[in-house]
Amino acid sequence: MAVRAAVLPAVGAPLEVTEIDLPEPGPGRIRVRLAAAGVCHSDLSLSNGTMRVPVPAVLGHEGAGTVVAVGEGVTHLAPGDGVVLNWAPSCGDCPACARGEVWLCANALNGSADVHAHRTSDGARLHPGLNVAAFAEETVVPTSCALPAPRGVPLTDAALLGCAVLTGYGAVHHCAQVRPGETVAVFGAGGVGLAAIQSARIAGAARIVAVDVSPEKEELARAAGATDYVVASDTTAREIRALTGKQGVDVAVECVGRAVTIRTAWESTRRGGRTTVVGIGGKDQQVTFNALEIFHWGRTLSGCVYGNSDPERDLPVLAEHVRAGRLDLSALVTERIALDGIPAAFENMLAGKGGRALVVF
């Protein structure tokens, strides 16, 4: 069956919206008609080679939709069911899964090497960028890549739960473990950053400082729960310390993935503070510290993969926050676009413009 999709023909090449031939679901697989898909910086990291995947590929890893067909052996999902796509399914067998650290599963991305579909124009084999190939009208995925859509949450909003919200929420609650009354700085006011700001508010943070290069994002950040807004500059760490009695914040959450931002986030925390790095940076982004300052400041710097989240455990928790009005998913979206608008959204991300675009099918 032919469907339209956004294809990455080669690393560094522009995305192409074209027709692909999508097979019917085989054993243990389902076919999903997408309701919406988020355009995430991780997709940009795939396109520019920061994260390596087989190409050509259909990108898109954050989405939700409706099951339209199921393959042999699928009994827990049926046509008409709403699902949220899970781009990093845990295998349950590797050492990380055995420790309960499913976000570090060694086999989570094995499906990216599979042949997902064929390009209609020339028959070229296409891979699913991060397992789920959500930049398409329809996709076929293993059942491990689909979670039941939460009750009472529109599918267009639920699409954001699959990456941005799980990552931002998990960074605050699982990795940084923000406690009531603590002060928090969030670097980057994109989709993940805005989710982190909302999550810090849910956690009871007393002061939340949002940091971004764009002055235009202040309104979005404050609506999400930021009490203060700082436009990123060479004096950012000093400004944050001034806002916190010259001490620095208890927790910094870095959602950009640049060496200078990681270093600034670390410098913005108090002595003994905690910095959680969510952003995906390239190998050329080198962060340096000297031995004396590591000892003197007693700060903690930690990485954070997918918010250290377990989607099966955390999705129902997030859904309850949404239903209770504590988490506003629509506030994470700055632009709603059609499938044909994805290449332009990528160009905006490359230029550092715009926020999180949501593809609505």
C-alpha positions, 0 to 999 in steps of 0.5 A: 500500500502506498503512503506519503512519508518524509524520507532522509535519503542520506546523512546531511541531505534534505528530507524528501516527502515522497510516496513509499510502499508500506507492507502489510503487518507480519507476525507480531506487528501492527499497522498504525494510521498516524494522528500526529507526530512531533518534530524533535531535535533527535530527528535532526541529530539523525539527519546530520549524523550525530546519531548514526542509523542506516539510511535511507530512512523514514524519520519520526519517532514521536507519534500516536495514531490508530491501529488499522490492521494487526499481524498474526499472533497479535491479540492485545491490540485490535483495529480501532485501538489508539496507541502511542509509539515507543521508539525505544522498546526494551528487550527484557533480556540484556544486563541493563533491562535485568537491572531495571534500567530499561532506558539503557536497553542494549537492543532497543534500536536494533529495529532501525536496521530492518527494512521498513518499506520501499520508495515507490519511485525507484524501489530503494529499501528504506529503514525506520529511523528510530524504529517507528518511522512516524513521519508518514501517513501510516507505519508498521511497527512491532507491538513492542513499539506501541503502548495503549493510548491513555484514556481522555487524552486526544491522540494529537496531544498524546503524540508528545508523550512518546518522547518530549514529555517522557524525557522532560518529566523523567529528567526532573523526576527520575534523574535530577529527583527535584524535591519540593522547595528546590530551585531549578534552571532549565536550559533550552525552551523547546519541547523537552525544555518546556516539559521539564519546566512543567515537571519542575512545577509539578515537583514543587520547585520554589523557583524555576529559571528558564534559559534560551537564546530566543527572547521570544520564548519567554512567554511560553516558558512563563506559561509553563511555570517558569518564574524567571527568564534569562536570555542566554549570554556569556553572563548567564551563570552569573545572572542565575546566581544573582537570582538565587542569593548568589548561591546558584540553583539546586538543579540545572537541566540542560536540554540543548546538547552543546558544550558551552551550555552544559558547562554554563548549566554546571556553573549555575548550580550551587555548591553540591548542586546537580546538573542533568544533561538531556541534550544530545551533542556531537563528539566535537562538543568537548566539556572540560573541568579542572580537578580542583573545581570538581573537588571544591564545588562538589557538584554532580553532573549526570547524563540522562537517556530518554528521561531515565523513563520506563514508558509502560510505567510512566505513561499512565502517570503522565496521563493522570497529570494531563487529565488533572490539568497539571500538564498542558501538552498543547503548550509544548507546541509552537506550530502545527504543520502538515506532512509537507511542512517537515522539511521547512521545520527542519530548516528552522531547527538548523537555523535555531528558529521556532519551537516544537512543530507538530505534524497533524495528519 
